Amino acid sequence: MATRAIAMLPCITGSWKEVGGGLQLSTSGAYGLNKEALERTDLMLTKAGLGRPARTINMVELGQALNTLQDPPVKALFVYNSNPAAVCPNHNDVVRGLLRPDLFTVVHEQFFTDTVDYADIVLPATTFFEHKDLQAAYGHYYCNVDPAIAPLGECRSNG
Protein backbone atom coordinates (compact mmCIF):
# COMPACT_ATOMS: atom_id res chain seq x y z
CA MET A 1 0.00 0.00 0.00
CA ALA A 2 2.91 2.34 0.67
CA THR A 3 4.16 1.87 -2.89
CA ARG A 4 0.67 2.52 -4.27
CA ALA A 5 0.35 5.66 -2.16
CA ILE A 6 3.74 6.96 -3.33
CA ALA A 7 2.88 6.15 -6.95
CA MET A 8 -0.34 8.16 -6.62
CA LEU A 9 1.36 11.35 -5.34
CA PRO A 10 2.02 12.77 -8.86
CA CYS A 11 -1.66 12.25 -9.70
CA ILE A 12 -2.87 13.89 -6.49
CA THR A 13 -0.54 16.90 -6.78
CA GLY A 14 -0.96 17.30 -10.55
CA SER A 15 2.80 17.05 -11.10
CA TRP A 16 2.33 14.18 -13.56
CA LYS A 17 1.95 16.85 -16.26
CA GLU A 18 5.46 18.20 -15.67
CA VAL A 19 8.73 16.70 -16.92
CA GLY A 20 10.27 14.93 -13.95
CA GLY A 21 6.98 15.21 -12.07
CA GLY A 22 7.37 11.78 -10.57
CA LEU A 23 5.07 9.64 -12.69
CA GLN A 24 6.89 6.34 -13.13
CA LEU A 25 7.20 4.28 -16.25
CA SER A 26 8.66 0.94 -17.14
CA THR A 27 11.93 1.12 -19.02
CA SER A 28 12.61 -2.61 -18.72
CA GLY A 29 12.87 -2.92 -22.49
CA ALA A 30 15.54 -0.21 -22.71
CA TYR A 31 18.34 -2.77 -22.78
CA GLY A 32 18.40 -5.86 -24.94
CA LEU A 33 20.25 -8.08 -22.47
CA ASN A 34 21.56 -11.30 -23.95
CA LYS A 35 20.32 -13.54 -21.13
CA GLU A 36 21.68 -16.69 -22.77
CA ALA A 37 25.20 -15.23 -22.69
CA LEU A 38 24.74 -14.25 -19.03
CA GLU A 39 23.44 -17.67 -17.95
CA ARG A 40 26.24 -19.54 -19.78
CA THR A 41 24.32 -22.79 -20.22
CA ASP A 42 27.10 -23.81 -22.61
CA LEU A 43 29.39 -24.36 -19.60
CA MET A 44 27.25 -27.16 -18.22
CA LEU A 45 27.44 -29.08 -21.52
CA THR A 46 31.23 -29.38 -21.47
CA LYS A 47 33.12 -32.40 -20.12
CA ALA A 48 34.31 -30.28 -17.19
CA GLY A 49 30.67 -29.38 -16.50
CA LEU A 50 27.71 -31.75 -16.27
CA GLY A 51 27.92 -32.90 -19.86
CA ARG A 52 24.14 -32.49 -20.01
CA PRO A 53 21.55 -29.82 -19.21
CA ALA A 54 21.03 -29.45 -15.46
CA ARG A 55 17.88 -30.83 -13.89
CA THR A 56 15.56 -28.08 -12.76
CA ILE A 57 13.29 -28.47 -9.74
CA ASN A 58 10.61 -25.88 -9.06
CA MET A 59 10.87 -24.58 -5.49
CA VAL A 60 7.12 -24.97 -5.15
CA GLU A 61 7.74 -28.73 -5.38
CA LEU A 62 10.84 -28.83 -3.15
CA GLY A 63 9.21 -30.93 -0.42
CA GLN A 64 8.13 -33.56 -2.92
CA ALA A 65 11.48 -33.47 -4.72
CA LEU A 66 13.52 -33.95 -1.55
CA ASN A 67 11.39 -36.89 -0.42
CA THR A 68 10.37 -38.75 -3.58
CA LEU A 69 12.71 -38.06 -6.52
CA GLN A 70 14.73 -41.21 -7.21
CA ASP A 71 16.10 -40.86 -10.74
CA PRO A 72 18.56 -39.71 -9.36
CA PRO A 73 17.60 -38.63 -5.83
CA VAL A 74 18.49 -35.15 -4.64
CA LYS A 75 21.69 -35.60 -2.61
CA ALA A 76 22.85 -31.98 -2.35
CA LEU A 77 21.09 -28.65 -2.00
CA PHE A 78 22.63 -25.19 -2.37
CA VAL A 79 20.31 -22.50 -1.02
CA TYR A 80 20.80 -18.83 -1.87
CA ASN A 81 18.46 -15.83 -2.02
CA SER A 82 15.71 -17.84 -0.34
CA ASN A 83 14.53 -19.47 2.85
CA PRO A 84 12.73 -22.65 1.70
CA ALA A 85 12.12 -23.92 5.24
CA ALA A 86 9.86 -20.90 5.74
CA VAL A 87 8.53 -20.01 2.28
CA CYS A 88 7.99 -23.24 0.32
CA PRO A 89 4.57 -24.88 0.21
CA ASN A 90 4.06 -28.16 2.09
CA HIS A 91 6.24 -27.02 4.97
CA ASN A 92 6.28 -30.41 6.73
CA ASP A 93 7.50 -32.18 3.57
CA VAL A 94 10.24 -29.58 3.08
CA VAL A 95 11.46 -29.94 6.67
CA ARG A 96 11.30 -33.75 6.45
CA GLY A 97 13.44 -33.56 3.30
CA LEU A 98 15.91 -31.12 4.88
CA LEU A 99 16.31 -33.50 7.83
CA ARG A 100 17.44 -36.39 5.60
CA PRO A 101 20.86 -37.56 6.82
CA ASP A 102 22.02 -38.25 3.24
CA LEU A 103 21.20 -34.71 2.02
CA PHE A 104 24.18 -32.32 2.01
CA THR A 105 22.86 -28.78 2.41
CA VAL A 106 24.82 -25.55 1.93
CA VAL A 107 23.13 -22.25 2.74
CA HIS A 108 24.66 -19.01 1.44
CA GLU A 109 22.95 -16.39 3.54
CA GLN A 110 23.20 -13.02 5.28
CA PHE A 111 21.03 -13.97 8.26
CA PHE A 112 20.28 -16.99 10.43
CA THR A 113 17.09 -18.08 8.68
CA ASP A 114 14.95 -21.16 9.36
CA THR A 115 16.79 -22.99 6.58
CA VAL A 116 20.17 -22.34 8.23
CA ASP A 117 19.01 -24.64 11.05
CA TYR A 118 19.17 -27.58 8.59
CA ALA A 119 22.44 -26.65 6.85
CA ASP A 120 25.62 -28.71 6.93
CA ILE A 121 27.59 -25.61 5.94
CA VAL A 122 26.63 -21.92 6.13
CA LEU A 123 28.53 -19.47 3.93
CA PRO A 124 28.34 -15.69 4.54
CA ALA A 125 26.70 -13.79 1.68
CA THR A 126 27.12 -10.15 0.76
CA THR A 127 24.26 -7.67 0.94
CA PHE A 128 23.22 -5.64 -2.08
CA PHE A 129 25.46 -2.86 -0.75
CA GLU A 130 28.54 -5.06 -1.20
CA HIS A 131 28.37 -6.62 -4.65
CA LYS A 132 28.21 -5.56 -8.25
CA ASP A 133 24.92 -6.42 -9.86
CA LEU A 134 23.32 -6.39 -13.27
CA GLN A 135 19.74 -5.25 -13.09
CA ALA A 136 17.31 -4.60 -15.90
CA ALA A 137 15.93 -1.08 -15.74
CA TYR A 138 12.62 -0.07 -14.21
CA GLY A 139 11.90 3.62 -14.20
CA HIS A 140 15.55 4.53 -14.90
CA TYR A 141 18.20 3.99 -17.55
CA TYR A 142 20.94 2.38 -15.44
CA CYS A 143 21.78 -1.25 -16.07
CA ASN A 144 24.57 -2.09 -13.65
CA VAL A 145 24.81 -1.36 -9.98
CA ASP A 146 28.20 -0.79 -8.38
CA PRO A 147 28.85 -1.78 -4.76
CA ALA A 148 28.58 0.95 -2.15
CA ILE A 149 31.07 -0.73 0.21
CA ALA A 150 33.61 -3.54 0.08
CA PRO A 151 32.37 -6.97 1.27
CA LEU A 152 32.54 -7.29 5.04
CA GLY A 153 34.47 -10.10 6.70
CA GLU A 154 34.49 -13.30 4.65
CA CYS A 155 31.26 -12.53 2.74
CA ARG A 156 31.15 -13.50 -0.91
CA SER A 157 28.63 -12.66 -3.61
CA ASN A 158 26.40 -15.42 -4.87
CA GLY A 159 26.20 -13.72 -8.26
MODELLER restraints for C-alpha pairs under 7 A, 6 or more apart:
rsr = mdl.restraints
at = mdl.atoms
rsr.add(forms.Gaussian(group=physical.xy_distance, feature=features.Distance(at['CA:10:A'], at['CA:16:A']), mean=4.91, stdev=0.5))
rsr.add(forms.Gaussian(group=physical.xy_distance, feature=features.Distance(at['CA:10:A'], at['CA:21:A']), mean=6.39, stdev=0.5))
rsr.add(forms.Gaussian(group=physical.xy_distance, feature=features.Distance(at['CA:10:A'], at['CA:22:A']), mean=5.70, stdev=0.5))
rsr.add(forms.Gaussian(group=physical.xy_distance, feature=features.Distance(at['CA:10:A'], at['CA:23:A']), mean=5.81, stdev=0.5))
rsr.add(forms.Gaussian(group=physical.xy_distance, feature=features.Distance(at['CA:15:A'], at['CA:21:A']), mean=4.67, stdev=0.5))
rsr.add(forms.Gaussian(group=physical.xy_distance, feature=features.Distance(at['CA:16:A'], at['CA:22:A']), mean=6.33, stdev=0.5))
rsr.add(forms.Gaussian(group=physical.xy_distance, feature=features.Distance(at['CA:16:A'], at['CA:23:A']), mean=5.37, stdev=0.5))
rsr.add(forms.Gaussian(group=physical.xy_distance, feature=features.Distance(at['CA:24:A'], at['CA:139:A']), mean=5.80, stdev=0.5))
rsr.add(forms.Gaussian(group=physical.xy_distance, feature=features.Distance(at['CA:25:A'], at['CA:139:A']), mean=5.18, stdev=0.5))
rsr.add(forms.Gaussian(group=physical.xy_distance, feature=features.Distance(at['CA:26:A'], at['CA:138:A']), mean=5.02, stdev=0.5))
rsr.add(forms.Gaussian(group=physical.xy_distance, feature=features.Distance(at['CA:26:A'], at['CA:139:A']), mean=5.13, stdev=0.5))
rsr.add(forms.Gaussian(group=physical.xy_distance, feature=features.Distance(at['CA:27:A'], at['CA:137:A']), mean=5.62, stdev=0.5))
rsr.add(forms.Gaussian(group=physical.xy_distance, feature=features.Distance(at['CA:27:A'], at['CA:138:A']), mean=5.00, stdev=0.5))
rsr.add(forms.Gaussian(group=physical.xy_distance, feature=features.Distance(at['CA:27:A'], at['CA:139:A']), mean=5.43, stdev=0.5))
rsr.add(forms.Gaussian(group=physical.xy_distance, feature=features.Distance(at['CA:27:A'], at['CA:140:A']), mean=6.46, stdev=0.5))
rsr.add(forms.Gaussian(group=physical.xy_distance, feature=features.Distance(at['CA:28:A'], at['CA:136:A']), mean=5.84, stdev=0.5))
rsr.add(forms.Gaussian(group=physical.xy_distance, feature=features.Distance(at['CA:28:A'], at['CA:137:A']), mean=4.71, stdev=0.5))
rsr.add(forms.Gaussian(group=physical.xy_distance, feature=features.Distance(at['CA:28:A'], at['CA:138:A']), mean=5.17, stdev=0.5))
rsr.add(forms.Gaussian(group=physical.xy_distance, feature=features.Distance(at['CA:43:A'], at['CA:49:A']), mean=6.05, stdev=0.5))
rsr.add(forms.Gaussian(group=physical.xy_distance, feature=features.Distance(at['CA:44:A'], at['CA:50:A']), mean=5.01, stdev=0.5))
rsr.add(forms.Gaussian(group=physical.xy_distance, feature=features.Distance(at['CA:44:A'], at['CA:51:A']), mean=6.01, stdev=0.5))
rsr.add(forms.Gaussian(group=physical.xy_distance, feature=features.Distance(at['CA:44:A'], at['CA:52:A']), mean=6.42, stdev=0.5))
rsr.add(forms.Gaussian(group=physical.xy_distance, feature=features.Distance(at['CA:44:A'], at['CA:53:A']), mean=6.37, stdev=0.5))
rsr.add(forms.Gaussian(group=physical.xy_distance, feature=features.Distance(at['CA:45:A'], at['CA:51:A']), mean=4.20, stdev=0.5))
rsr.add(forms.Gaussian(group=physical.xy_distance, feature=features.Distance(at['CA:45:A'], at['CA:52:A']), mean=4.98, stdev=0.5))
rsr.add(forms.Gaussian(group=physical.xy_distance, feature=features.Distance(at['CA:45:A'], at['CA:53:A']), mean=6.37, stdev=0.5))
rsr.add(forms.Gaussian(group=physical.xy_distance, feature=features.Distance(at['CA:59:A'], at['CA:88:A']), mean=6.62, stdev=0.5))
rsr.add(forms.Gaussian(group=physical.xy_distance, feature=features.Distance(at['CA:60:A'], at['CA:88:A']), mean=5.80, stdev=0.5))
rsr.add(forms.Gaussian(group=physical.xy_distance, feature=features.Distance(at['CA:60:A'], at['CA:89:A']), mean=5.93, stdev=0.5))
rsr.add(forms.Gaussian(group=physical.xy_distance, feature=features.Distance(at['CA:62:A'], at['CA:94:A']), mean=6.30, stdev=0.5))
rsr.add(forms.Gaussian(group=physical.xy_distance, feature=features.Distance(at['CA:63:A'], at['CA:90:A']), mean=6.37, stdev=0.5))
rsr.add(forms.Gaussian(group=physical.xy_distance, feature=features.Distance(at['CA:63:A'], at['CA:93:A']), mean=4.52, stdev=0.5))
rsr.add(forms.Gaussian(group=physical.xy_distance, feature=features.Distance(at['CA:63:A'], at['CA:94:A']), mean=3.89, stdev=0.5))
rsr.add(forms.Gaussian(group=physical.xy_distance, feature=features.Distance(at['CA:63:A'], at['CA:97:A']), mean=6.22, stdev=0.5))
rsr.add(forms.Gaussian(group=physical.xy_distance, feature=features.Distance(at['CA:64:A'], at['CA:93:A']), mean=6.66, stdev=0.5))
rsr.add(forms.Gaussian(group=physical.xy_distance, feature=features.Distance(at['CA:66:A'], at['CA:74:A']), mean=5.97, stdev=0.5))
rsr.add(forms.Gaussian(group=physical.xy_distance, feature=features.Distance(at['CA:66:A'], at['CA:97:A']), mean=4.87, stdev=0.5))
rsr.add(forms.Gaussian(group=physical.xy_distance, feature=features.Distance(at['CA:67:A'], at['CA:97:A']), mean=5.40, stdev=0.5))
rsr.add(forms.Gaussian(group=physical.xy_distance, feature=features.Distance(at['CA:75:A'], at['CA:102:A']), mean=6.43, stdev=0.5))
rsr.add(forms.Gaussian(group=physical.xy_distance, feature=features.Distance(at['CA:75:A'], at['CA:103:A']), mean=4.75, stdev=0.5))
rsr.add(forms.Gaussian(group=physical.xy_distance, feature=features.Distance(at['CA:75:A'], at['CA:104:A']), mean=6.20, stdev=0.5))
rsr.add(forms.Gaussian(group=physical.xy_distance, feature=features.Distance(at['CA:76:A'], at['CA:103:A']), mean=5.41, stdev=0.5))
rsr.add(forms.Gaussian(group=physical.xy_distance, feature=features.Distance(at['CA:76:A'], at['CA:104:A']), mean=4.57, stdev=0.5))
rsr.add(forms.Gaussian(group=physical.xy_distance, feature=features.Distance(at['CA:76:A'], at['CA:105:A']), mean=5.74, stdev=0.5))
rsr.add(forms.Gaussian(group=physical.xy_distance, feature=features.Distance(at['CA:77:A'], at['CA:104:A']), mean=6.26, stdev=0.5))
rsr.add(forms.Gaussian(group=physical.xy_distance, feature=features.Distance(at['CA:77:A'], at['CA:105:A']), mean=4.76, stdev=0.5))
rsr.add(forms.Gaussian(group=physical.xy_distance, feature=features.Distance(at['CA:77:A'], at['CA:106:A']), mean=6.24, stdev=0.5))
rsr.add(forms.Gaussian(group=physical.xy_distance, feature=features.Distance(at['CA:78:A'], at['CA:105:A']), mean=5.98, stdev=0.5))
rsr.add(forms.Gaussian(group=physical.xy_distance, feature=features.Distance(at['CA:78:A'], at['CA:106:A']), mean=4.84, stdev=0.5))
rsr.add(forms.Gaussian(group=physical.xy_distance, feature=features.Distance(at['CA:78:A'], at['CA:107:A']), mean=5.91, stdev=0.5))
rsr.add(forms.Gaussian(group=physical.xy_distance, feature=features.Distance(at['CA:79:A'], at['CA:106:A']), mean=6.19, stdev=0.5))
rsr.add(forms.Gaussian(group=physical.xy_distance, feature=features.Distance(at['CA:79:A'], at['CA:107:A']), mean=4.71, stdev=0.5))
rsr.add(forms.Gaussian(group=physical.xy_distance, feature=features.Distance(at['CA:79:A'], at['CA:108:A']), mean=6.10, stdev=0.5))
rsr.add(forms.Gaussian(group=physical.xy_distance, feature=features.Distance(at['CA:80:A'], at['CA:107:A']), mean=6.20, stdev=0.5))
rsr.add(forms.Gaussian(group=physical.xy_distance, feature=features.Distance(at['CA:80:A'], at['CA:108:A']), mean=5.09, stdev=0.5))
rsr.add(forms.Gaussian(group=physical.xy_distance, feature=features.Distance(at['CA:80:A'], at['CA:109:A']), mean=6.31, stdev=0.5))
rsr.add(forms.Gaussian(group=physical.xy_distance, feature=features.Distance(at['CA:83:A'], at['CA:113:A']), mean=6.52, stdev=0.5))
rsr.add(forms.Gaussian(group=physical.xy_distance, feature=features.Distance(at['CA:83:A'], at['CA:114:A']), mean=6.74, stdev=0.5))
rsr.add(forms.Gaussian(group=physical.xy_distance, feature=features.Distance(at['CA:83:A'], at['CA:115:A']), mean=5.61, stdev=0.5))
rsr.add(forms.Gaussian(group=physical.xy_distance, feature=features.Distance(at['CA:84:A'], at['CA:115:A']), mean=6.36, stdev=0.5))
rsr.add(forms.Gaussian(group=physical.xy_distance, feature=features.Distance(at['CA:85:A'], at['CA:91:A']), mean=6.65, stdev=0.5))
rsr.add(forms.Gaussian(group=physical.xy_distance, feature=features.Distance(at['CA:85:A'], at['CA:94:A']), mean=6.34, stdev=0.5))
rsr.add(forms.Gaussian(group=physical.xy_distance, feature=features.Distance(at['CA:85:A'], at['CA:95:A']), mean=6.22, stdev=0.5))
rsr.add(forms.Gaussian(group=physical.xy_distance, feature=features.Distance(at['CA:85:A'], at['CA:114:A']), mean=5.72, stdev=0.5))
rsr.add(forms.Gaussian(group=physical.xy_distance, feature=features.Distance(at['CA:85:A'], at['CA:115:A']), mean=4.95, stdev=0.5))
rsr.add(forms.Gaussian(group=physical.xy_distance, feature=features.Distance(at['CA:86:A'], at['CA:114:A']), mean=6.26, stdev=0.5))
rsr.add(forms.Gaussian(group=physical.xy_distance, feature=features.Distance(at['CA:98:A'], at['CA:118:A']), mean=6.08, stdev=0.5))
rsr.add(forms.Gaussian(group=physical.xy_distance, feature=features.Distance(at['CA:99:A'], at['CA:118:A']), mean=6.62, stdev=0.5))
rsr.add(forms.Gaussian(group=physical.xy_distance, feature=features.Distance(at['CA:104:A'], at['CA:120:A']), mean=6.27, stdev=0.5))
rsr.add(forms.Gaussian(group=physical.xy_distance, feature=features.Distance(at['CA:105:A'], at['CA:119:A']), mean=4.94, stdev=0.5))
rsr.add(forms.Gaussian(group=physical.xy_distance, feature=features.Distance(at['CA:105:A'], at['CA:120:A']), mean=5.29, stdev=0.5))
rsr.add(forms.Gaussian(group=physical.xy_distance, feature=features.Distance(at['CA:105:A'], at['CA:121:A']), mean=6.70, stdev=0.5))
rsr.add(forms.Gaussian(group=physical.xy_distance, feature=features.Distance(at['CA:106:A'], at['CA:119:A']), mean=5.57, stdev=0.5))
rsr.add(forms.Gaussian(group=physical.xy_distance, feature=features.Distance(at['CA:106:A'], at['CA:120:A']), mean=5.96, stdev=0.5))
rsr.add(forms.Gaussian(group=physical.xy_distance, feature=features.Distance(at['CA:106:A'], at['CA:121:A']), mean=4.88, stdev=0.5))
rsr.add(forms.Gaussian(group=physical.xy_distance, feature=features.Distance(at['CA:106:A'], at['CA:122:A']), mean=5.84, stdev=0.5))
rsr.add(forms.Gaussian(group=physical.xy_distance, feature=features.Distance(at['CA:107:A'], at['CA:116:A']), mean=6.24, stdev=0.5))
rsr.add(forms.Gaussian(group=physical.xy_distance, feature=features.Distance(at['CA:107:A'], at['CA:119:A']), mean=6.06, stdev=0.5))
rsr.add(forms.Gaussian(group=physical.xy_distance, feature=features.Distance(at['CA:107:A'], at['CA:121:A']), mean=6.43, stdev=0.5))
rsr.add(forms.Gaussian(group=physical.xy_distance, feature=features.Distance(at['CA:107:A'], at['CA:122:A']), mean=4.89, stdev=0.5))
rsr.add(forms.Gaussian(group=physical.xy_distance, feature=features.Distance(at['CA:107:A'], at['CA:123:A']), mean=6.19, stdev=0.5))
rsr.add(forms.Gaussian(group=physical.xy_distance, feature=features.Distance(at['CA:108:A'], at['CA:122:A']), mean=5.86, stdev=0.5))
rsr.add(forms.Gaussian(group=physical.xy_distance, feature=features.Distance(at['CA:108:A'], at['CA:123:A']), mean=4.62, stdev=0.5))
rsr.add(forms.Gaussian(group=physical.xy_distance, feature=features.Distance(at['CA:108:A'], at['CA:124:A']), mean=5.85, stdev=0.5))
rsr.add(forms.Gaussian(group=physical.xy_distance, feature=features.Distance(at['CA:108:A'], at['CA:125:A']), mean=5.61, stdev=0.5))
rsr.add(forms.Gaussian(group=physical.xy_distance, feature=features.Distance(at['CA:109:A'], at['CA:123:A']), mean=6.38, stdev=0.5))
rsr.add(forms.Gaussian(group=physical.xy_distance, feature=features.Distance(at['CA:109:A'], at['CA:124:A']), mean=5.53, stdev=0.5))
rsr.add(forms.Gaussian(group=physical.xy_distance, feature=features.Distance(at['CA:109:A'], at['CA:125:A']), mean=4.93, stdev=0.5))
rsr.add(forms.Gaussian(group=physical.xy_distance, feature=features.Distance(at['CA:110:A'], at['CA:124:A']), mean=5.85, stdev=0.5))
rsr.add(forms.Gaussian(group=physical.xy_distance, feature=features.Distance(at['CA:110:A'], at['CA:125:A']), mean=5.09, stdev=0.5))
rsr.add(forms.Gaussian(group=physical.xy_distance, feature=features.Distance(at['CA:110:A'], at['CA:126:A']), mean=6.64, stdev=0.5))
rsr.add(forms.Gaussian(group=physical.xy_distance, feature=features.Distance(at['CA:110:A'], at['CA:127:A']), mean=6.97, stdev=0.5))
rsr.add(forms.Gaussian(group=physical.xy_distance, feature=features.Distance(at['CA:116:A'], at['CA:122:A']), mean=6.80, stdev=0.5))
rsr.add(forms.Gaussian(group=physical.xy_distance, feature=features.Distance(at['CA:124:A'], at['CA:154:A']), mean=6.60, stdev=0.5))
rsr.add(forms.Gaussian(group=physical.xy_distance, feature=features.Distance(at['CA:124:A'], at['CA:155:A']), mean=4.66, stdev=0.5))
rsr.add(forms.Gaussian(group=physical.xy_distance, feature=features.Distance(at['CA:124:A'], at['CA:156:A']), mean=6.51, stdev=0.5))
rsr.add(forms.Gaussian(group=physical.xy_distance, feature=features.Distance(at['CA:125:A'], at['CA:155:A']), mean=4.85, stdev=0.5))
rsr.add(forms.Gaussian(group=physical.xy_distance, feature=features.Distance(at['CA:125:A'], at['CA:156:A']), mean=5.15, stdev=0.5))
rsr.add(forms.Gaussian(group=physical.xy_distance, feature=features.Distance(at['CA:125:A'], at['CA:157:A']), mean=5.73, stdev=0.5))
rsr.add(forms.Gaussian(group=physical.xy_distance, feature=features.Distance(at['CA:125:A'], at['CA:158:A']), mean=6.76, stdev=0.5))
rsr.add(forms.Gaussian(group=physical.xy_distance, feature=features.Distance(at['CA:126:A'], at['CA:151:A']), mean=6.16, stdev=0.5))
rsr.add(forms.Gaussian(group=physical.xy_distance, feature=features.Distance(at['CA:126:A'], at['CA:155:A']), mean=5.18, stdev=0.5))
rsr.add(forms.Gaussian(group=physical.xy_distance, feature=features.Distance(at['CA:126:A'], at['CA:156:A']), mean=5.50, stdev=0.5))
rsr.add(forms.Gaussian(group=physical.xy_distance, feature=features.Distance(at['CA:126:A'], at['CA:157:A']), mean=5.25, stdev=0.5))
rsr.add(forms.Gaussian(group=physical.xy_distance, feature=features.Distance(at['CA:129:A'], at['CA:147:A']), mean=5.36, stdev=0.5))
rsr.add(forms.Gaussian(group=physical.xy_distance, feature=features.Distance(at['CA:129:A'], at['CA:148:A']), mean=5.12, stdev=0.5))
rsr.add(forms.Gaussian(group=physical.xy_distance, feature=features.Distance(at['CA:129:A'], at['CA:149:A']), mean=6.08, stdev=0.5))
rsr.add(forms.Gaussian(group=physical.xy_distance, feature=features.Distance(at['CA:130:A'], at['CA:147:A']), mean=4.85, stdev=0.5))
rsr.add(forms.Gaussian(group=physical.xy_distance, feature=features.Distance(at['CA:130:A'], at['CA:148:A']), mean=6.09, stdev=0.5))
rsr.add(forms.Gaussian(group=physical.xy_distance, feature=features.Distance(at['CA:130:A'], at['CA:149:A']), mean=5.21, stdev=0.5))
rsr.add(forms.Gaussian(group=physical.xy_distance, feature=features.Distance(at['CA:130:A'], at['CA:150:A']), mean=5.45, stdev=0.5))
rsr.add(forms.Gaussian(group=physical.xy_distance, feature=features.Distance(at['CA:130:A'], at['CA:151:A']), mean=4.94, stdev=0.5))
rsr.add(forms.Gaussian(group=physical.xy_distance, feature=features.Distance(at['CA:131:A'], at['CA:146:A']), mean=6.93, stdev=0.5))
rsr.add(forms.Gaussian(group=physical.xy_distance, feature=features.Distance(at['CA:131:A'], at['CA:147:A']), mean=4.86, stdev=0.5))
rsr.add(forms.Gaussian(group=physical.xy_distance, feature=features.Distance(at['CA:131:A'], at['CA:157:A']), mean=6.13, stdev=0.5))
rsr.add(forms.Gaussian(group=physical.xy_distance, feature=features.Distance(at['CA:132:A'], at['CA:145:A']), mean=5.67, stdev=0.5))
rsr.add(forms.Gaussian(group=physical.xy_distance, feature=features.Distance(at['CA:132:A'], at['CA:146:A']), mean=4.78, stdev=0.5))
rsr.add(forms.Gaussian(group=physical.xy_distance, feature=features.Distance(at['CA:132:A'], at['CA:147:A']), mean=5.18, stdev=0.5))
rsr.add(forms.Gaussian(group=physical.xy_distance, feature=features.Distance(at['CA:133:A'], at['CA:144:A']), mean=5.76, stdev=0.5))
rsr.add(forms.Gaussian(group=physical.xy_distance, feature=features.Distance(at['CA:133:A'], at['CA:145:A']), mean=5.06, stdev=0.5))
rsr.add(forms.Gaussian(group=physical.xy_distance, feature=features.Distance(at['CA:133:A'], at['CA:146:A']), mean=6.68, stdev=0.5))
rsr.add(forms.Gaussian(group=physical.xy_distance, feature=features.Distance(at['CA:134:A'], at['CA:143:A']), mean=6.05, stdev=0.5))
rsr.add(forms.Gaussian(group=physical.xy_distance, feature=features.Distance(at['CA:134:A'], at['CA:144:A']), mean=4.50, stdev=0.5))
rsr.add(forms.Gaussian(group=physical.xy_distance, feature=features.Distance(at['CA:134:A'], at['CA:145:A']), mean=6.20, stdev=0.5))
rsr.add(forms.Gaussian(group=physical.xy_distance, feature=features.Distance(at['CA:135:A'], at['CA:143:A']), mean=5.39, stdev=0.5))
rsr.add(forms.Gaussian(group=physical.xy_distance, feature=features.Distance(at['CA:135:A'], at['CA:144:A']), mean=5.81, stdev=0.5))
rsr.add(forms.Gaussian(group=physical.xy_distance, feature=features.Distance(at['CA:136:A'], at['CA:143:A']), mean=5.58, stdev=0.5))
rsr.add(forms.Gaussian(group=physical.xy_distance, feature=features.Distance(at['CA:137:A'], at['CA:143:A']), mean=5.85, stdev=0.5))
